[in-house]
Amino acid sequence: MTGDLRYEDPRLVREPMTVAAGPPGSVLALLGRMSKSAFQGRKLGEAFDAWKRMIEGDSGICLGYAASMSSAGMWPLVTWLVERGYVDVLASTSANITEDLLDLMEDTRVYRVDPEHVDDRALAEKGYYRFYDHIVSSKKYDQMETLVTGRFFDELAETWRKPTIPTSRLLYELGLWLDAKGFPSARGTAPAARPSRRRWWTSSRTTGSRPTSWTTP
């Protein structure tokens, strides 16, 4: 009941954002101060507080990784989180996996466009695919689908005789295949399926890899 709320609780005082004098402050300190502000700054700070409690506690952490975050250039951040044990389960769309590979192919360039004033017909005529506010060469994307993922699925079909395959095993096989084919050494989320990084689908807690202190990338 709203009549029972005690609005004058000191813990609920909204605090103005402060600018630290001297050397630049840390992002962690900034997020902590934001939780005492309002609107979306407050929500961002509260989300950080919740995530920090999850990392420092015994919660399983699942990160939902929606497309097209890899084409947007977010994959280094996700890789950083996974490698340090800040994420136990990564639930990704398949598009992020293929876009990881695309970004690691030689001479791949992703360009920003204004989504409100873009001419898709003109882009298509010039040989580009659009991901909302960024574009990539359609030729390069098609090469990724036919020469990389297409070939992988063809070869996998020759050795995997069961009617279905778990996603974890599919990524494991993809990692083996990428290594065998000499695919460029990768830092993205798709190549994290390589044997040395099996935390892609297993809890990092089982390996004792979750750090006890906070560091920033």
Backbone torsions as a table, in degrees:
resi	resn	phi	psi	omega
1	MET	NA	136.2	-178.7
2	THR	-64.7	-26.4	179.9
3	GLY	-67.7	-17.6	-178.6
4	ASP	-92.1	-7.8	-178.1
5	LEU	-70.3	139.9	179.4
6	ARG	-108.4	89.5	-173.6
7	TYR	-66.8	-20.2	-175.6
8	GLU	-91.5	18.0	175.8
9	ASP	-64.0	124.0	-179.2
10	PRO	-55.2	-27.4	-179.2
11	ARG	-70.2	-14.9	-176.8
12	LEU	-101.4	6.3	-178.9
13	VAL	-66.9	128.1	175.7
14	ARG	-76.0	127.1	-177.7
15	GLU	-108.4	134.8	178.3
16	PRO	-68.8	149.0	177.3
17	MET	-67.8	139.6	179.1
18	THR	-117.4	149.6	177.1
19	VAL	-104.1	118.0	-177.3
20	ALA	-69.3	133.2	177.2
21	ALA	-79.1	157.6	178.0
22	GLY	84.1	-145.8	-178.2
23	PRO	-60.2	152.0	179.3
24	PRO	-56.9	138.0	177.7
25	GLY	-77.5	171.9	-178.7
26	SER	-84.8	158.9	175.7
27	VAL	-64.0	-36.1	179.8
28	LEU	-60.8	-43.2	179.3
29	ALA	-66.6	-38.8	178.8
30	LEU	-62.1	-45.6	179.4
31	LEU	-64.2	-37.2	177.5
32	GLY	-62.4	-40.8	178.5
33	ARG	-69.6	-33.9	-179.4
34	MET	-62.0	-31.8	-178.7
35	SER	-64.6	-16.8	179.0
36	LYS	-98.7	6.9	-179.8
37	SER	-97.4	-134.8	-178.5
38	ALA	-150.7	176.4	-180.0
39	PHE	56.4	-143.6	-173.9
40	GLN	-71.7	-25.0	174.2
41	GLY	-61.9	-41.5	177.4
42	ARG	-64.1	-43.7	-179.2
43	LYS	-63.0	-38.7	178.0
44	LEU	-63.9	-43.7	178.5
45	GLY	-64.5	-39.6	178.7
46	GLU	-66.9	-38.0	177.2
47	ALA	-63.6	-39.9	177.5
48	PHE	-63.6	-43.0	178.6
49	ASP	-59.7	-43.4	-179.7
50	ALA	-64.9	-42.9	-179.2
51	TRP	-65.6	-38.8	179.0
52	LYS	-63.4	-40.9	178.0
53	ARG	-63.7	-36.0	178.6
54	MET	-65.5	-42.6	-178.9
55	ILE	-67.7	-41.8	-177.3
56	GLU	-79.6	-14.8	178.9
57	GLY	-98.9	-153.1	-177.6
58	ASP	-113.7	23.5	179.8
59	SER	-75.6	148.6	170.1
60	GLY	-84.3	132.1	-175.1
61	ILE	-109.1	119.5	177.9
62	CYS	-111.2	126.5	178.6
63	LEU	-106.4	117.6	174.6
64	GLY	-83.0	119.9	-172.6
65	TYR	-115.6	93.5	-173.6
66	ALA	-85.7	153.7	175.4
67	ALA	-73.5	150.2	0.9
68	SER	-111.5	67.5	-175.5
69	MET	-67.4	-31.6	179.6
70	SER	-69.5	-42.9	178.3
71	SER	-66.8	-23.4	177.4
72	ALA	-79.5	-5.1	177.4
73	GLY	89.8	17.7	-178.3
74	MET	-86.6	-9.0	-172.9
75	TRP	-61.3	-32.0	177.7
76	PRO	-63.1	-34.4	179.2
77	LEU	-68.4	-42.3	179.8
78	VAL	-65.3	-42.3	177.9
79	THR	-60.7	-42.5	178.8
80	TRP	-58.7	-42.4	-179.7
81	LEU	-66.4	-45.0	-177.3
82	VAL	-65.5	-45.5	-176.9
83	GLU	-63.8	-27.3	-179.0
84	ARG	-96.6	5.1	176.6
85	GLY	78.3	15.5	178.3
86	TYR	-80.0	-8.3	177.5
87	VAL	-132.0	129.9	178.4
88	ASP	-92.8	-39.6	-178.4
89	VAL	-131.7	128.0	177.6
90	LEU	-110.7	110.6	179.4
91	ALA	-99.9	104.8	-172.8
92	SER	-118.2	150.9	169.3
93	THR	-75.0	156.6	-179.2
94	SER	-65.9	-26.6	-179.3
95	ALA	-60.0	-37.0	-179.9
96	ASN	-64.0	-33.4	-179.3
97	ILE	-68.8	-47.3	179.8
98	THR	-67.4	-36.3	179.7
99	GLU	-70.2	-28.5	171.6
100	ASP	-58.5	-49.4	-179.0
101	LEU	-63.3	-39.8	178.8
102	LEU	-60.0	-43.8	-177.2
103	ASP	-66.5	-23.4	-177.9
104	LEU	-94.7	-5.5	177.1
105	MET	-73.3	148.2	-176.6
106	GLU	-60.9	136.2	175.5
107	ASP	66.5	19.1	174.9
108	THR	-74.6	130.4	177.1
109	ARG	-127.6	132.2	176.5
110	VAL	-112.5	129.0	-176.2
111	TYR	-115.7	143.7	177.7
112	ARG	-84.0	144.5	175.5
113	VAL	-135.9	164.0	175.7
114	ASP	-87.9	109.3	-175.3
115	PRO	-64.7	-19.6	-178.9
116	GLU	-83.9	-16.7	-176.2
117	HIS	-135.0	37.2	-178.2
118	VAL	-102.0	144.3	179.1
119	ASP	-105.7	101.8	-176.6
120	ASP	-65.2	-33.2	178.0
121	ARG	-63.9	-43.5	178.8
122	ALA	-65.3	-39.2	177.6
123	LEU	-61.9	-43.6	-179.8
124	ALA	-63.2	-40.9	180.0
125	GLU	-65.5	-30.3	179.3
126	LYS	-89.1	-1.7	175.0
127	GLY	86.9	44.4	178.8
128	TYR	-129.0	145.5	168.2
129	TYR	-102.7	145.9	-177.8
130	ARG	-112.8	134.9	170.4
131	PHE	-111.5	78.0	-177.6
132	TYR	57.5	-85.0	-175.2
133	ASP	-112.9	18.8	173.7
134	HIS	-148.5	156.0	-174.1
135	ILE	-131.7	159.8	178.1
136	VAL	-144.5	155.2	179.5
137	SER	-58.7	126.9	178.5
138	SER	-65.4	-33.2	178.3
139	LYS	-64.3	-42.5	-179.7
140	LYS	-66.5	-41.2	-179.7
141	TYR	-65.4	-42.3	179.6
142	ASP	-65.2	-35.3	176.3
143	GLN	-62.4	-41.1	178.3
144	MET	-61.0	-42.9	-177.1
145	GLU	-70.9	-37.6	-176.2
146	THR	-88.8	-43.8	-174.2
147	LEU	-85.7	-24.8	-177.8
148	VAL	-106.4	-76.1	-174.9
149	THR	-66.8	-37.8	179.6
150	GLY	-62.8	-44.8	179.1
151	ARG	-65.8	-38.2	178.1
152	PHE	-60.3	-47.7	-178.9
153	PHE	-64.5	-36.9	178.2
154	ASP	-62.8	-44.5	-178.8
155	GLU	-72.5	-34.9	178.3
156	LEU	-64.9	-37.3	-179.2
157	ALA	-62.9	-24.7	-179.6
158	GLU	-77.6	-22.0	-176.2
159	THR	-113.3	-24.6	-178.7
160	TRP	-97.9	105.5	-172.3
161	ARG	-94.6	-8.5	-179.4
162	LYS	-75.9	154.5	-177.4
163	PRO	-69.9	-22.3	179.5
164	THR	-134.2	163.1	177.3
165	ILE	-142.0	129.9	178.0
166	PRO	-63.1	148.0	179.8
167	THR	-57.5	-40.0	-179.7
168	SER	-60.8	-41.7	180.0
169	ARG	-71.2	-35.5	178.0
170	LEU	-60.7	-44.8	179.5
171	LEU	-67.9	-35.6	177.2
172	TYR	-63.0	-45.3	178.9
173	GLU	-65.0	-36.8	177.7
174	LEU	-63.6	-41.5	177.9
175	GLY	-61.5	-44.3	177.1
176	LEU	-60.8	-42.7	-177.5
177	TRP	-65.8	-41.8	179.4
178	LEU	-61.9	-42.3	178.0
179	ASP	-64.0	-44.0	-177.7
180	ALA	-64.1	-32.5	-178.3
181	LYS	-88.2	-0.4	178.8
182	GLY	70.5	30.7	178.7
183	PHE	-62.4	144.6	-177.0
184	PRO	-48.6	136.8	178.1
185	SER	-53.2	126.3	-167.7
186	ALA	-115.8	155.3	175.8
187	ARG	-119.2	1.9	-174.5
188	GLY	-82.0	-178.7	-176.2
189	THR	-75.0	-33.0	179.4
190	ALA	-67.2	-50.0	178.6
191	PRO	-67.4	-8.3	174.2
192	ALA	-64.6	-10.0	177.1
193	ALA	-75.0	-9.1	179.5
194	ARG	-58.5	152.0	-172.2
195	PRO	-51.0	-33.8	-177.1
196	SER	-75.8	-5.6	-176.6
197	ARG	-129.6	48.6	-174.4
198	ARG	-70.5	-2.1	175.3
199	ARG	-65.2	-7.4	175.1
200	TRP	-52.3	-36.6	-177.5
201	TRP	-126.9	2.7	178.0
202	THR	-117.7	157.1	-179.0
203	SER	-67.6	129.6	178.6
204	SER	-66.3	-19.9	-179.4
205	ARG	-65.6	-28.4	-179.4
206	THR	-69.3	-21.1	179.7
207	THR	-99.2	-1.7	-178.8
208	GLY	66.2	29.9	-172.1
209	SER	-96.1	-8.2	-177.3
210	ARG	-69.3	126.1	-178.9
211	PRO	-71.4	157.1	179.6
212	THR	-100.6	-8.3	178.8
213	SER	-126.9	160.7	-176.0
214	TRP	-95.6	133.2	171.1
215	THR	-133.1	156.6	-179.7
216	THR	-112.6	149.1	-178.4
217	PRO	-69.9	NA	NA
